[in-house]
Amino acid sequence: MTQLGLYFAKKSINRSDVSRKTGISKTRLSELANNLNTQLKVKELYLISLAVDEDPGELLKEVCKDLKLPIEKAY
C-alpha cells in the first residue's frame, strides 16, 4: 500500500466519493493507493486534497514523508 493508500485508510476516506468529486477514476485511485510504482501527478494530488478538505501542502507532506535527499559524500 502506498502512503496515499495509508492516508485514505487512516482518515476513512471513501474513494468513490473522491472519484465523483475529482473526476479521477476509481481504478486510478486504486492504483494510486495500492501500487508503489504508480506515480501521483500534482494535479491529482491537488484535486484529492480539495475533495477531502485537506491543505494540499499537508497532503503532499503526508504522501512524500518517506522521501529524503541523498547524502552527499565529502571528498
Long-range contacts (C-beta under 8 A, 24 or more apart in sequence): 1-33, 1-34, 2-32, 2-33, 2-34, 2-35, 2-36, 2-38, 2-63, 3-62, 3-63, 3-64, 3-65, 3-66, 4-32, 4-33, 4-40, 4-48, 4-63, 5-32, 5-33, 5-34, 7-59, 7-62, 7-63, 8-33, 11-52, 13-52, 17-51, 18-48, 18-51, 18-52, 21-47, 21-50, 21-51, 22-47, 22-48, 22-50, 22-51, 23-47, 24-48
